[in-house]
Every structure is written in C-alpha cells, then in structure tokens.
Amino acid sequence: MLKSKLHRARVTDTRLHYPGSIFIDGALMKKAGILPYENVLIADLDNGNRVETYALPAPDKSGEVVILGAAAKLIKKNDVVIIFSFAYCTPAEARKLKQKVVLLDKKNRIRKPAAK
C-alpha cells in the first residue's frame, strides 16, 4: 500500500560516484514519514524513468533532493520527481492506513500540509 509521497520534488544535485541512494531534506522525510534507509520509489516526471533505492536524510530545511549513484544516469539535476514509500499491510491494516502526501513547490518547500 502507498504509505506516503513527496510530490513534485525538484532534484537539486546528482552524484554519480556514490554508493547509491537519495539524500532528501530531513524535515521533508519526517513530514512524509519516510525513515532513514527506507526503500523508496522515485518517478521522474521529466523523462518517465523510475528508480528504486533507499532514502538518507540531508540537513533539515536544506531543500536538498540529491540523486546518488547509478540513478544519476537516469535522473538529472532540476528534474521534477515523485518519491513514494510503501508499506506491507494486512487487509485490515490497509483499510486503516492514512497516506501522507506532501506537495512541494519549485524550491522543495511544503506547498500544502501533508494529508491526515
């Protein structure tokens, strides 16, 4: 089940020669309920590429969204992406799950409070 997403994040940098993952502003991770080292799916709205990796916190309120490792071949600086996190749930848990959707502006600031 979808647990949360950061919608329309702008990639601030890429670092090809890094052992994988994505740095995300720690405050945004907290708002979306994404934990350090949690598996995430990144969908690039500019080219359609999808990449699965894990999230690492960048400094809070930095606005950073940095693509690390091989994914930097598929997602470029300034691309707009959606970052999804998912949860495995029983059907009963799934019915009670409240997704957190965090909408971002062009500077990766929260545009609208996360859904409750």
C-alpha positions as a Markdown table, in Angstrom:
| # | Residue | x | y | z |
|---|---|---|---|---|
| 1 | Met | 0.0 | 0.0 | 0.0 |
| 2 | Leu | 1.1 | 3.6 | -0.6 |
| 3 | Lys | 2.3 | 4.9 | 2.7 |
| 4 | Ser | 3.5 | 8.4 | 1.7 |
| 5 | Lys | 4.8 | 10.5 | -1.1 |
| 6 | Leu | 6.7 | 13.7 | -1.7 |
| 7 | His | 5.0 | 15.1 | -4.8 |
| 8 | Arg | 6.9 | 17.3 | -7.3 |
| 9 | Ala | 10.3 | 17.4 | -5.6 |
| 10 | Arg | 13.0 | 19.1 | -7.7 |
| 11 | Val | 16.3 | 17.4 | -7.9 |
| 12 | Thr | 19.0 | 19.8 | -6.5 |
| 13 | Asp | 22.1 | 17.7 | -7.4 |
| 14 | Thr | 23.3 | 14.3 | -8.6 |
| 15 | Arg | 26.5 | 12.4 | -7.6 |
| 16 | Leu | 27.2 | 9.5 | -9.9 |
| 17 | His | 30.2 | 8.2 | -8.0 |
| 18 | Tyr | 28.5 | 7.5 | -4.7 |
| 19 | Pro | 27.3 | 4.1 | -3.5 |
| 20 | Gly | 23.6 | 4.6 | -4.3 |
| 21 | Ser | 20.5 | 6.1 | -2.5 |
| 22 | Ile | 18.9 | 9.5 | -2.4 |
| 23 | Phe | 19.5 | 12.4 | 0.0 |
| 24 | Ile | 16.2 | 14.1 | 1.0 |
| 25 | Asp | 15.8 | 17.1 | 3.2 |
| 26 | Gly | 15.4 | 15.5 | 6.7 |
| 27 | Ala | 12.4 | 17.7 | 7.6 |
| 28 | Leu | 10.6 | 16.6 | 4.4 |
| 29 | Met | 11.3 | 12.9 | 5.2 |
| 30 | Lys | 9.9 | 13.4 | 8.7 |
| 31 | Lys | 6.8 | 15.2 | 7.3 |
| 32 | Ala | 6.2 | 12.3 | 4.9 |
| 33 | Gly | 7.0 | 9.6 | 7.5 |
| 34 | Ile | 10.0 | 8.3 | 5.5 |
| 35 | Leu | 12.6 | 6.7 | 7.7 |
| 36 | Pro | 16.4 | 6.7 | 7.1 |
| 37 | Tyr | 17.3 | 3.7 | 4.9 |
| 38 | Glu | 13.7 | 3.1 | 4.0 |
| 39 | Asn | 13.0 | 1.8 | 0.5 |
| 40 | Val | 11.6 | 4.4 | -1.9 |
| 41 | Leu | 10.5 | 4.5 | -5.5 |
| 42 | Ile | 11.4 | 7.6 | -7.5 |
| 43 | Ala | 9.4 | 8.5 | -10.6 |
| 44 | Asp | 10.9 | 11.2 | -12.9 |
| 45 | Leu | 8.2 | 13.4 | -14.4 |
| 46 | Asp | 10.6 | 14.8 | -17.0 |
| 47 | Asn | 11.6 | 11.5 | -18.6 |
| 48 | Gly | 9.4 | 8.7 | -17.2 |
| 49 | Asn | 12.3 | 6.8 | -15.5 |
| 50 | Arg | 11.6 | 5.0 | -12.3 |
| 51 | Val | 14.3 | 4.1 | -9.8 |
| 52 | Glu | 14.1 | 2.1 | -6.6 |
| 53 | Thr | 16.6 | 3.0 | -3.9 |
| 54 | Tyr | 16.7 | 3.9 | -0.2 |
| 55 | Ala | 16.4 | 7.4 | 1.5 |
| 56 | Leu | 19.0 | 9.1 | 3.6 |
| 57 | Pro | 18.4 | 12.4 | 5.4 |
| 58 | Ala | 20.0 | 15.6 | 4.2 |
| 59 | Pro | 20.1 | 18.6 | 6.6 |
| 60 | Asp | 16.7 | 19.7 | 7.8 |
| 61 | Lys | 15.2 | 22.7 | 5.8 |
| 62 | Ser | 18.0 | 22.5 | 3.3 |
| 63 | Gly | 15.6 | 21.7 | 0.4 |
| 64 | Glu | 18.1 | 19.1 | -0.8 |
| 65 | Val | 17.0 | 16.2 | -3.0 |
| 66 | Val | 20.2 | 14.6 | -4.3 |
| 67 | Ile | 20.3 | 11.5 | -6.6 |
| 68 | Leu | 23.2 | 9.3 | -5.7 |
| 69 | Gly | 25.0 | 6.5 | -7.6 |
| 70 | Ala | 23.8 | 4.8 | -10.8 |
| 71 | Ala | 20.4 | 6.5 | -10.6 |
| 72 | Ala | 22.2 | 9.8 | -11.6 |
| 73 | Lys | 22.4 | 8.3 | -15.2 |
| 74 | Leu | 18.6 | 8.3 | -15.3 |
| 75 | Ile | 17.6 | 11.3 | -13.2 |
| 76 | Lys | 19.2 | 14.7 | -13.7 |
| 77 | Lys | 19.6 | 17.9 | -11.7 |
| 78 | Asn | 16.4 | 20.1 | -11.9 |
| 79 | Asp | 14.2 | 17.1 | -12.9 |
| 80 | Val | 10.9 | 17.0 | -11.1 |
| 81 | Val | 10.2 | 13.7 | -9.3 |
| 82 | Ile | 7.7 | 12.0 | -7.1 |
| 83 | Ile | 9.2 | 10.0 | -4.2 |
| 84 | Phe | 6.9 | 7.2 | -3.0 |
| 85 | Ser | 7.2 | 5.0 | 0.1 |
| 86 | Phe | 5.1 | 1.8 | 0.6 |
| 87 | Ala | 4.1 | -0.4 | 3.5 |
| 88 | Tyr | 3.2 | -4.1 | 3.6 |
| 89 | Cys | -0.1 | -4.4 | 5.4 |
| 90 | Thr | -2.8 | -7.0 | 6.2 |
| 91 | Pro | -6.1 | -6.1 | 4.6 |
| 92 | Ala | -7.4 | -4.8 | 8.0 |
| 93 | Glu | -4.3 | -2.6 | 8.4 |
| 94 | Ala | -4.6 | -1.4 | 4.8 |
| 95 | Arg | -8.2 | -0.2 | 5.5 |
| 96 | Lys | -6.9 | 2.0 | 8.4 |
| 97 | Leu | -3.8 | 3.3 | 6.7 |
| 98 | Lys | -3.7 | 7.1 | 6.3 |
| 99 | Gln | -1.4 | 8.1 | 3.4 |
| 100 | Lys | 0.8 | 11.2 | 3.9 |
| 101 | Val | 1.0 | 13.3 | 0.7 |
| 102 | Val | 3.4 | 16.3 | 0.9 |
| 103 | Leu | 3.1 | 18.7 | -2.0 |
| 104 | Leu | 6.2 | 20.7 | -2.8 |
| 105 | Asp | 7.0 | 24.0 | -4.6 |
| 106 | Lys | 9.9 | 24.6 | -7.0 |
| 107 | Lys | 12.3 | 25.1 | -4.1 |
| 108 | Asn | 11.2 | 21.9 | -2.3 |
| 109 | Arg | 9.3 | 23.8 | 0.3 |
| 110 | Ile | 5.9 | 22.4 | 1.5 |
| 111 | Arg | 3.2 | 23.9 | -0.6 |
| 112 | Lys | 0.3 | 22.3 | 1.3 |
| 113 | Pro | 0.2 | 20.5 | 4.6 |
| 114 | Ala | 0.5 | 16.7 | 4.4 |
| 115 | Ala | -2.8 | 14.9 | 4.2 |
| 116 | Lys | -4.0 | 13.5 | 7.5 |
